[in-house]
Amino acid sequence: MEVFKAIIVGIVQGLTEFLPVSSSGHIIIAQEVLGLDYGEEDNLLFAVVLHGATALSTLVVFKKDVFEIFKGLLDFRKNDSQRFTLSILVSMVPAVIVGLFFIETLEQLFSNLLIVGCSLLVTSLLLLFADRTTSDGKPVNMIRAFIIGIGQMFAAIFPGLSRSGTTISTALLMGIDRDKAARFSFLMVLPLIIGATIKKILDTSITQSETIEQTGSMTISALSLGFLAAFLSGLLACRWMIKLIRNAKLYYFSIYCGIMGIVVMAYVLLN
């Protein structure tokens, strides 16, 4: 039963990662509804591994872009690929600082359903304001990349605050067009997620793993199948969802996040 629940949560991750509705928030909601609680430490590990799965599916979908980036870097001359890569590195700085120095705070926040509800409401407002802006066709330079990175930092701190919604909204509010904003948003998170996944797995000792198996909380099979479910659902949904983000009105996602935020907060207050 626990494995089946982990698969469902993995599918939820894969389906919500590419929409501006907060995959981390939906993971927490799904775990609450299914009664799937591994404890603060393991809940964060589960979330990181699922994000790693969708990062892998993103890598597969954007393989041509990633190849062009590496090709440009090996050229040793100033080119668009080098500038794009440097922008991604600059955007990572705020989130890396949070990950290195505030990891314990993150572990506590990632089990708080009330914060998820409040953050979903903030996401709703961000998307609403971003939807009303008009694009000036501005490029993603170093300064704008750092500002987008600050948005990603806040999304990393507060579950329910959509990472893609925050970064895309921030980009749109600065005049960057929707296509460039979506592309940068999905590619900028890959190094962070891959690094966080590797670090979290390495930090999980053999002793902790044995304790997990003995207590019946999070098993290796649940973690593995959850990863597989997130990867496959993300792989299938990525192309469709990216087009949806680029072409659809953010207003609809704003309504959805607002309703979900109110429902979650009402659930917490009533219980």
C-alpha contacts under 8 A as a table, 3 or more apart, distances in Angstrom:
res1	aa1	res2	aa2	distance
1	M	4	F	5.07
1	M	5	K	6.28
2	E	5	K	5.07
2	E	6	A	6.17
2	E	36	L	7.39
2	E	222	A	6.86
3	V	6	A	5.01
3	V	7	I	6.26
3	V	221	S	6.90
3	V	222	A	4.52
3	V	225	L	7.21
3	V	226	G	7.72
4	F	7	I	5.13
4	F	8	I	6.42
4	F	222	A	7.82
5	K	8	I	5.09
5	K	9	V	6.30
5	K	34	L	6.73
5	K	36	L	7.10
6	A	9	V	5.12
6	A	10	G	6.10
6	A	36	L	7.87
6	A	222	A	5.64
6	A	223	L	7.13
6	A	225	L	7.15
6	A	226	G	5.04
7	I	10	G	4.92
7	I	11	I	6.23
7	I	222	A	7.39
7	I	225	L	5.98
7	I	226	G	4.54
7	I	227	F	7.97
7	I	229	A	5.66
7	I	230	A	7.80
8	I	11	I	5.11
8	I	12	V	6.26
8	I	226	G	7.58
8	I	229	A	7.72
9	V	12	V	4.96
9	V	13	Q	6.22
9	V	27	I	6.06
9	V	30	A	6.16
9	V	31	Q	6.98
9	V	226	G	6.91
9	V	230	A	7.96
10	G	13	Q	5.04
10	G	14	G	6.28
10	G	50	L	6.36
10	G	225	L	7.97
10	G	226	G	4.61
10	G	227	F	6.27
10	G	228	L	7.56
10	G	229	A	5.05
10	G	230	A	4.24
10	G	231	F	7.98
11	I	14	G	5.05
11	I	15	L	6.15
11	I	226	G	7.71
11	I	229	A	5.36
11	I	230	A	5.02
11	I	233	S	5.71
11	I	234	G	7.78
12	V	15	L	5.23
12	V	16	T	6.07
12	V	23	S	7.51
12	V	26	H	7.06
12	V	27	I	6.75
12	V	30	A	7.68
12	V	230	A	7.39
13	Q	16	T	5.35
13	Q	17	E	5.76
13	Q	23	S	5.45
13	Q	24	S	7.47
13	Q	26	H	7.35
13	Q	27	I	6.37
13	Q	50	L	6.67
13	Q	51	H	7.38
13	Q	54	T	7.63
13	Q	230	A	5.73
13	Q	234	G	7.65
14	G	17	E	5.62
14	G	18	F	7.80
14	G	54	T	6.01
14	G	229	A	7.46
14	G	230	A	4.43
14	G	231	F	6.43
14	G	232	L	7.42
14	G	233	S	4.89
14	G	234	G	3.94
14	G	235	L	7.68
14	G	237	A	7.35
15	L	18	F	6.98
15	L	19	L	7.77
15	L	230	A	7.93
15	L	233	S	6.22
15	L	234	G	5.93
15	L	237	A	6.29
16	T	19	L	5.37
16	T	20	P	7.70
16	T	21	V	6.55
16	T	22	S	6.71
16	T	23	S	4.91
16	T	26	H	7.49
17	E	20	P	7.72
17	E	21	V	7.93
17	E	22	S	6.90
17	E	23	S	4.94
17	E	51	H	7.91
17	E	54	T	7.05
17	E	164	S	7.95
17	E	234	G	7.39
18	F	164	S	7.06
18	F	186	F	7.97
18	F	234	G	7.97
18	F	237	A	7.98
18	F	238	C	6.38
18	F	241	M	5.87
18	F	242	I	6.57
19	L	22	S	7.43
19	L	164	S	7.00
19	L	165	G	7.41
19	L	241	M	6.42
19	L	242	I	7.80
19	L	245	I	6.72
20	P	162	S	5.56
20	P	163	R	7.16
20	P	164	S	5.23
20	P	165	G	4.01
20	P	166	T	7.67
20	P	245	I	7.87
20	P	253	F	6.79
21	V	26	H	8.00
21	V	120	L	7.51
21	V	123	T	7.52
21	V	160	G	7.66
21	V	161	L	7.84
21	V	162	S	5.42
21	V	165	G	6.77
21	V	253	F	6.81
21	V	256	Y	7.81
21	V	257	C	6.09
22	S	25	G	5.26
22	S	26	H	6.36
22	S	120	L	7.57
22	S	159	P	7.37
22	S	160	G	5.22
22	S	161	L	5.84
22	S	162	S	3.74
22	S	163	R	6.42
22	S	164	S	7.63
22	S	165	G	7.56
23	S	26	H	5.07
23	S	27	I	6.11
23	S	160	G	7.58
23	S	162	S	7.03
24	S	27	I	5.06
24	S	28	I	6.41
24	S	47	A	6.89
24	S	159	P	5.57
24	S	160	G	6.28
24	S	162	S	7.85
25	G	28	I	5.25
25	G	29	I	6.28
25	G	116	V	5.61
25	G	120	L	7.82
25	G	159	P	5.00
25	G	160	G	3.98
25	G	161	L	7.35
25	G	162	S	7.86
26	H	29	I	4.91
26	H	30	A	5.93
26	H	160	G	7.32
27	I	30	A	5.08
27	I	31	Q	6.07
27	I	47	A	7.37
28	I	31	Q	5.09
28	I	32	E	6.13
28	I	110	F	7.47
28	I	111	S	7.09
28	I	113	L	7.09
28	I	116	V	7.97
29	I	32	E	5.07
29	I	33	V	6.19
29	I	113	L	7.27
30	A	33	V	5.13
30	A	34	L	6.00
31	Q	34	L	5.13
31	Q	35	G	5.64
31	Q	36	L	4.60
31	Q	37	D	6.48
32	E	35	G	5.03
32	E	36	L	6.32
32	E	37	D	7.39
33	V	36	L	7.80
37	D	43	N	6.93
37	D	217	S	7.75
38	Y	41	E	7.71
38	Y	42	D	5.38
38	Y	43	N	5.42
38	Y	217	S	5.51
38	Y	218	M	5.96
39	G	42	D	5.56
39	G	43	N	5.72
40	E	43	N	5.21
40	E	44	L	6.36
40	E	107	E	5.75
40	E	108	Q	6.46
40	E	110	F	7.25
40	E	111	S	6.28
41	E	44	L	5.42
41	E	45	L	6.40
41	E	107	E	6.27
42	D	45	L	4.78
42	D	46	F	5.98
42	D	218	M	7.31
43	N	46	F	5.10
43	N	47	A	6.21
43	N	110	F	7.53
43	N	111	S	7.57
44	L	47	A	5.03
44	L	48	V	6.08
44	L	107	E	6.09
44	L	110	F	6.69
45	L	48	V	5.11
45	L	49	V	6.13
45	L	200	K	6.43
45	L	201	I	7.59
46	F	49	V	5.22
46	F	50	L	6.21
46	F	223	L	6.73
47	A	50	L	5.20
47	A	51	H	6.16
48	V	51	H	5.08
48	V	52	G	6.12
48	V	193	I	7.34
48	V	196	A	6.95
48	V	197	T	5.60
48	V	200	K	7.55
49	V	52	G	4.86
49	V	53	A	6.34
49	V	197	T	5.77
49	V	223	L	7.75
49	V	227	F	6.44
50	L	53	A	5.00
50	L	54	T	6.55
50	L	226	G	6.87
50	L	227	F	5.29
50	L	230	A	6.02
50	L	231	F	7.86
51	H	54	T	5.23
51	H	55	A	6.05
51	H	193	I	6.58
51	H	197	T	7.95
52	G	55	A	4.89
52	G	56	L	6.22
52	G	193	I	5.72
52	G	194	I	5.87
52	G	197	T	5.90
52	G	227	F	7.87
53	A	56	L	5.14
53	A	57	S	6.49
53	A	227	F	5.47
53	A	228	L	7.07
53	A	230	A	5.74
53	A	231	F	4.65
53	A	234	G	7.96
54	T	57	S	4.89
54	T	58	T	6.08
54	T	230	A	6.05
54	T	231	F	5.18
54	T	234	G	5.49
54	T	235	L	7.42
55	A	58	T	4.95
55	A	59	L	6.11
55	A	189	V	7.90
55	A	190	L	5.77
55	A	193	I	6.67
55	A	194	I	7.11
56	L	59	L	4.94
56	L	60	V	6.33
56	L	231	F	6.86
57	S	60	V	5.07
57	S	61	V	6.30
57	S	231	F	5.62
57	S	232	L	7.45
57	S	234	G	5.89
57	S	235	L	4.79
57	S	238	C	7.59
58	T	61	V	5.09
58	T	62	F	5.98
58	T	186	F	7.40
58	T	187	L	7.93
58	T	190	L	7.91
58	T	234	G	7.66
58	T	235	L	7.09
58	T	238	C	6.98
59	L	62	F	5.18
59	L	63	K	5.59
59	L	66	V	7.50
59	L	190	L	7.53
60	V	63	K	5.11
60	V	235	L	7.71
61	V	64	K	7.96
61	V	235	L	7.27
61	V	238	C	7.27
61	V	239	R	7.21
62	F	65	D	5.28
62	F	66	V	6.24
63	K	66	V	5.07
63	K	67	F	6.02
64	K	67	F	5.04
64	K	68	E	6.19
65	D	68	E	5.13
65	D	69	I	6.25
66	V	69	I	5.06
66	V	70	F	6.38
67	F	70	F	5.27
67	F	71	K	6.02
68	E	71	K	4.90
68	E	72	G	6.02
68	E	81	S	6.83
69	I	72	G	5.17
69	I	73	L	6.26
69	I	81	S	4.84
69	I	82	Q	6.98
69	I	84	F	7.73
69	I	85	T	6.85
70	F	73	L	5.04
70	F	74	L	6.35
70	F	81	S	7.70
71	K	74	L	5.34
71	K	75	D	6.57
71	K	81	S	7.88
72	G	75	D	5.17
72	G	76	F	7.56
72	G	79	N	6.65
72	G	80	D	7.53
72	G	81	S	4.98
72	G	82	Q	6.01
73	L	76	F	6.15
73	L	77	R	7.95
73	L	81	S	6.65
73	L	82	Q	5.54
78	K	82	Q	6.39
78	K	83	R	7.50
79	N	82	Q	5.44
79	N	83	R	6.45
80	D	83	R	5.13
80	D	84	F	6.01
81	S	84	F	5.04
81	S	85	T	6.08
82	Q	85	T	5.09
82	Q	86	L	6.13
83	R	86	L	5.13
83	R	87	S	6.16
83	R	141	N	7.86
84	F	87	S	5.08
84	F	88	I	6.36
84	F	140	V	7.75
85	T	88	I	5.06
85	T	89	L	6.30
86	L	89	L	5.02
86	L	90	V	6.16
86	L	142	M	7.51
87	S	90	V	5.11
87	S	91	S	6.15
87	S	140	V	7.17
87	S	141	N	6.32
87	S	142	M	5.23
87	S	145	A	5.50
87	S	146	F	7.70
88	I	91	S	5.07
88	I	92	M	6.38
88	I	145	A	6.92
88	I	184	F	7.81
88	I	187	L	7.80
88	I	188	M	5.15
89	L	92	M	5.24
89	L	93	V	6.96
89	L	188	M	7.92
90	V	93	V	5.65
90	V	142	M	6.58
90	V	145	A	6.37
90	V	146	F	5.61
90	V	149	G	7.50
91	S	94	P	7.02
91	S	145	A	5.00
91	S	146	F	4.57
91	S	147	I	7.35
91	S	148	I	6.40
91	S	149	G	4.06
91	S	150	I	7.47
91	S	188	M	7.12
92	M	95	A	5.59
92	M	96	V	6.04
92	M	146	F	7.79
92	M	149	G	5.91
92	M	188	M	7.37
92	M	189	V	7.81
92	M	192	L	7.01
93	V	96	V	5.19
93	V	97	I	6.31
93	V	146	F	7.63
93	V	149	G	7.09
94	P	97	I	5.29
94	P	98	V	6.50
94	P	146	F	7.78
94	P	149	G	6.01
94	P	150	I	5.66
94	P	152	Q	7.87
94	P	153	M	5.62
95	A	98	V	5.12
95	A	99	G	6.11
95	A	149	G	6.90
95	A	150	I	7.25
95	A	152	Q	6.58
95	A	153	M	4.37
95	A	156	A	6.92
95	A	192	L	7.98
96	V	99	G	4.99
96	V	100	L	6.11
96	V	192	L	7.55
97	I	100	L	5.28
97	I	101	F	6.14
97	I	102	F	7.89
98	V	101	F	5.48
98	V	102	F	5.17
98	V	103	I	7.05
98	V	153	M	6.95
98	V	157	I	7.66
99	G	102	F	5.81
99	G	103	I	5.43
100	L	103	I	6.36
102	F	105	T	5.36
102	F	106	L	6.43
103	I	106	L	5.04
103	I	107	E	6.33
104	E	107	E	5.12
104	E	108	Q	6.53
105	T	108	Q	5.25
105	T	109	L	6.27
106	L	109	L	5.13
106	L	110	F	6.06
106	L	156	A	7.97
106	L	157	I	5.91
106	L	158	F	7.82
107	E	110	F	5.35
107	E	111	S	7.21
108	Q	111	S	5.89
108	Q	112	N	7.14
109	L	112	N	5.31
109	L	115	I	7.26
109	L	157	I	7.53
109	L	158	F	6.78
109	L	159	P	7.10
110	F	158	F	7.64
110	F	159	P	6.06
112	N	115	I	5.58
112	N	116	V	6.75
113	L	116	V	4.99
113	L	117	G	6.50
113	L	264	V	7.27
113	L	265	M	7.84
113	L	268	V	7.04
114	L	117	G	5.18
114	L	118	C	6.40
114	L	264	V	7.12
114	L	265	M	5.79
114	L	268	V	6.29
115	I	118	C	5.15
115	I	119	S	5.96
115	I	158	F	7.02
115	I	159	P	6.94
115	I	160	G	7.23
116	V	119	S	5.14
116	V	120	L	6.11
116	V	158	F	7.24
116	V	159	P	5.33
116	V	160	G	4.29
116	V	161	L	7.37
116	V	261	G	7.31
116	V	264	V	7.56
117	G	120	L	5.21
117	G	121	L	6.56
117	G	160	G	6.65
117	G	260	M	7.18
117	G	261	G	4.13
117	G	262	I	6.56
117	G	263	V	7.66
117	G	264	V	5.10
117	G	265	M	5.15
118	C	121	L	5.23
118	C	122	V	6.51
118	C	160	G	7.55
118	C	261	G	6.17
118	C	265	M	7.20
119	S	122	V	4.95
119	S	123	T	6.15
119	S	158	F	6.61
119	S	159	P	6.82
119	S	160	G	4.75
119	S	161	L	4.70
119	S	261	G	7.38
120	L	123	T	4.94
120	L	124	S	6.16
120	L	160	G	4.92
120	L	161	L	5.63
120	L	162	S	7.47
120	L	257	C	5.35
120	L	258	G	6.41
120	L	260	M	6.99
120	L	261	G	4.88
121	L	124	S	4.94
121	L	125	L	6.44
121	L	257	C	6.27
121	L	258	G	5.02
121	L	261	G	5.25
121	L	262	I	7.47
122	V	125	L	5.17
122	V	126	L	6.24
122	V	161	L	6.84
123	T	126	L	5.07
123	T	127	L	6.19
123	T	160	G	7.65
123	T	161	L	5.47
123	T	162	S	6.17
123	T	165	G	6.74
123	T	166	T	6.88
123	T	254	S	7.13
123	T	257	C	6.70
123	T	258	G	7.89
124	S	127	L	5.33
124	S	128	L	6.20
124	S	253	F	7.22
124	S	254	S	4.12
124	S	255	I	6.60
124	S	256	Y	7.66
124	S	257	C	5.16
124	S	258	G	5.23
125	L	128	L	5.00
125	L	129	F	6.25
125	L	254	S	6.73
125	L	258	G	7.98
126	L	129	F	5.34
126	L	130	A	6.09
126	L	165	G	7.62
126	L	166	T	6.90
126	L	169	S	6.33
126	L	254	S	7.85
127	L	130	A	5.03
127	L	131	D	5.95
127	L	165	G	6.64
127	L	166	T	7.79
127	L	169	S	6.03
127	L	250	L	5.74
127	L	251	Y	6.55
127	L	253	F	7.24
127	L	254	S	5.38
128	L	131	D	5.25
128	L	132	R	6.74
128	L	250	L	6.82
128	L	251	Y	5.58
128	L	254	S	5.73
129	F	132	R	5.41
129	F	133	T	6.95
129	F	169	S	7.93
129	F	173	L	7.94
130	A	133	T	5.41
130	A	169	S	5.04
130	A	170	T	7.48
130	A	172	L	5.95
130	A	173	L	5.67
130	A	250	L	7.62
131	D	169	S	7.92
131	D	249	K	6.81
131	D	250	L	5.49
131	D	251	Y	6.12
133	T	172	L	6.82
133	T	173	L	6.25
133	T	175	G	7.72
134	T	172	L	7.69
134	T	175	G	6.83
135	S	138	K	7.71
135	S	172	L	6.61
135	S	175	G	4.64
135	S	176	I	5.74
135	S	177	D	5.00
135	S	178	R	7.53
136	D	175	G	4.70
136	D	176	I	6.26
136	D	177	D	6.81
137	G	175	G	6.18
137	G	176	I	5.20
137	G	177	D	5.12
138	K	174	M	7.86
138	K	175	G	5.69
138	K	176	I	4.74
138	K	177	D	7.00
139	P	176	I	6.21
139	P	180	K	7.91
140	V	144	R	5.86
140	V	145	A	6.00
140	V	176	I	7.09
140	V	180	K	7.85
141	N	144	R	5.44
141	N	145	A	5.93
142	M	145	A	5.02
142	M	146	F	6.20
143	I	146	F	5.21
143	I	147	I	6.40
144	R	147	I	5.07
144	R	148	I	6.17
144	R	171	A	7.55
144	R	174	M	7.59
145	A	148	I	5.07
145	A	149	G	6.07
146	F	149	G	4.79
146	F	150	I	6.34
147	I	150	I	5.09
147	I	151	G	6.64
147	I	170	T	7.67
148	I	151	G	5.08
148	I	152	Q	6.38
148	I	167	T	5.40
148	I	170	T	5.86
148	I	171	A	6.40
149	G	152	Q	4.87
149	G	153	M	6.11
149	G	167	T	7.40
150	I	153	M	4.88
150	I	154	F	6.48
151	G	154	F	5.34
151	G	155	A	6.37
151	G	163	R	7.70
151	G	166	T	5.74
151	G	167	T	5.67
151	G	170	T	6.85
152	Q	155	A	4.96
152	Q	156	A	6.18
152	Q	163	R	5.69
152	Q	166	T	6.66
152	Q	167	T	5.93
153	M	156	A	5.07
153	M	157	I	6.44
154	F	157	I	5.05
154	F	158	F	6.22
154	F	161	L	7.61
155	A	158	F	5.41
155	A	159	P	6.80
155	A	160	G	7.76
155	A	161	L	5.03
155	A	162	S	5.98
155	A	163	R	4.99
155	A	166	T	6.91
156	A	159	P	7.01
156	A	161	L	8.00
156	A	163	R	7.17
158	F	161	L	5.71
159	P	162	S	7.66
161	L	165	G	7.81
161	L	166	T	7.16
162	S	165	G	4.91
162	S	166	T	5.75
163	R	166	T	5.18
163	R	167	T	6.06
164	S	167	T	5.21
164	S	168	I	5.74
164	S	182	A	7.95
164	S	185	S	6.07
164	S	186	F	7.25
165	G	168	I	5.35
165	G	169	S	5.80
166	T	169	S	5.18
166	T	170	T	5.99
167	T	170	T	5.08
167	T	171	A	6.16
167	T	181	A	7.80
167	T	185	S	6.02
168	I	171	A	5.07
168	I	172	L	6.11
168	I	178	R	7.65
168	I	181	A	5.40
168	I	182	A	6.15
168	I	185	S	6.23
169	S	172	L	5.07
169	S	173	L	6.03
170	T	173	L	5.17
170	T	174	M	6.43
171	A	174	M	5.22
171	A	175	G	6.60
171	A	176	I	5.40
171	A	177	D	7.80
171	A	181	A	5.72
172	L	175	G	5.10
172	L	176	I	5.09
172	L	177	D	6.31
172	L	178	R	6.65
172	L	181	A	6.89
173	L	176	I	7.45
176	I	180	K	6.78
176	I	181	A	6.23
177	D	180	K	5.65
177	D	181	A	6.09
178	R	181	A	5.00
178	R	182	A	6.05
178	R	246	R	5.70
179	D	182	A	5.30
179	D	183	R	6.25
179	D	246	R	5.68
180	K	183	R	5.16
180	K	184	F	6.01
181	A	184	F	5.30
181	A	185	S	5.95
182	A	185	S	5.07
182	A	186	F	6.31
182	A	242	I	7.34
182	A	245	I	7.15
182	A	246	R	6.53
183	R	186	F	5.53
183	R	187	L	6.25
184	F	187	L	5.26
184	F	188	M	5.72
185	S	188	M	5.52
185	S	189	V	6.87
186	F	189	V	5.99
186	F	190	L	7.26
187	L	190	L	5.59
188	M	191	P	6.99
188	M	192	L	7.84
189	V	192	L	5.36
189	V	193	I	6.14
190	L	193	I	5.36
190	L	194	I	6.06
191	P	194	I	5.30
191	P	195	G	5.96
192	L	195	G	5.20
192	L	196	A	5.96
193	I	196	A	5.06
193	I	197	T	5.94
194	I	197	T	5.19
194	I	198	I	6.26
195	G	198	I	5.29
195	G	199	K	6.11
196	A	199	K	5.10
196	A	200	K	5.98
197	T	200	K	5.26
197	T	201	I	6.16
198	I	201	I	5.28
198	I	202	L	6.15
199	K	202	L	5.17
199	K	203	D	6.07
200	K	203	D	5.04
200	K	204	T	6.35
201	I	204	T	5.26
202	L	205	S	7.07
204	T	208	Q	6.34
204	T	209	S	7.06
205	S	208	Q	5.25
205	S	209	S	6.41
206	I	209	S	5.00
206	I	210	E	6.23
207	T	210	E	5.18
207	T	211	T	6.28
208	Q	211	T	5.03
208	Q	212	I	6.20
209	S	212	I	5.03
209	S	213	E	6.39
210	E	213	E	5.17
210	E	214	Q	6.18
211	T	214	Q	5.08
211	T	215	T	6.06
212	I	215	T	5.41
212	I	216	G	6.09
212	I	217	S	5.56
212	I	218	M	5.66
212	I	219	T	6.32
213	E	216	G	5.29
213	E	217	S	6.85
213	E	218	M	6.90
213	E	219	T	5.48
213	E	220	I	7.69
216	G	219	T	6.74
218	M	222	A	6.52
218	M	223	L	6.99
219	T	222	A	5.22
219	T	223	L	6.35
220	I	223	L	5.08
220	I	224	S	6.04
221	S	224	S	5.06
221	S	225	L	5.96
222	A	225	L	5.33
222	A	226	G	5.85
223	L	226	G	5.17
223	L	227	F	6.17
224	S	227	F	5.08
224	S	228	L	6.27
225	L	228	L	4.92
225	L	229	A	6.03
226	G	229	A	5.15
226	G	230	A	6.16
227	F	230	A	5.20
227	F	231	F	6.13
228	L	231	F	5.09
228	L	232	L	6.14
229	A	232	L	5.35
229	A	233	S	6.02
230	A	233	S	5.37
230	A	234	G	5.77
231	F	234	G	5.13
231	F	235	L	5.92
232	L	235	L	5.02
232	L	236	L	6.22
233	S	236	L	5.23
233	S	237	A	5.99
234	G	237	A	5.08
234	G	238	C	5.53
235	L	238	C	5.45
235	L	239	R	7.75
236	L	239	R	7.14
236	L	240	W	7.90
237	A	240	W	5.49
237	A	241	M	5.87
238	C	241	M	5.18
238	C	242	I	5.93
239	R	242	I	5.31
239	R	243	K	6.42
240	W	243	K	5.35
240	W	244	L	6.28
241	M	244	L	4.79
241	M	245	I	6.16
242	I	245	I	5.16
242	I	246	R	6.23
243	K	246	R	5.09
243	K	247	N	6.03
243	K	248	A	7.96
244	L	247	N	5.32
244	L	248	A	5.22
245	I	248	A	5.70
245	I	249	K	7.80
245	I	250	L	7.52
249	K	252	Y	6.11
249	K	253	F	7.69
250	L	253	F	5.25
250	L	254	S	6.19
251	Y	254	S	4.92
251	Y	255	I	6.40
252	Y	255	I	5.19
252	Y	256	Y	6.37
253	F	256	Y	4.98
253	F	257	C	6.11
254	S	257	C	5.27
254	S	258	G	6.08
255	I	258	G	5.10
255	I	259	I	6.20
256	Y	259	I	5.25
256	Y	260	M	6.13
257	C	260	M	5.06
257	C	261	G	5.91
258	G	261	G	5.13
258	G	262	I	6.30
259	I	262	I	5.25
259	I	263	V	6.16
260	M	263	V	5.05
260	M	264	V	6.04
261	G	264	V	5.23
261	G	265	M	6.15
262	I	265	M	5.21
262	I	266	A	6.02
263	V	266	A	5.14
263	V	267	Y	6.09
264	V	267	Y	5.04
264	V	268	V	6.27
265	M	268	V	5.15
265	M	269	L	6.15
266	A	269	L	5.17
266	A	270	L	5.97
267	Y	270	L	5.31
267	Y	271	N	6.09
268	V	271	N	5.27
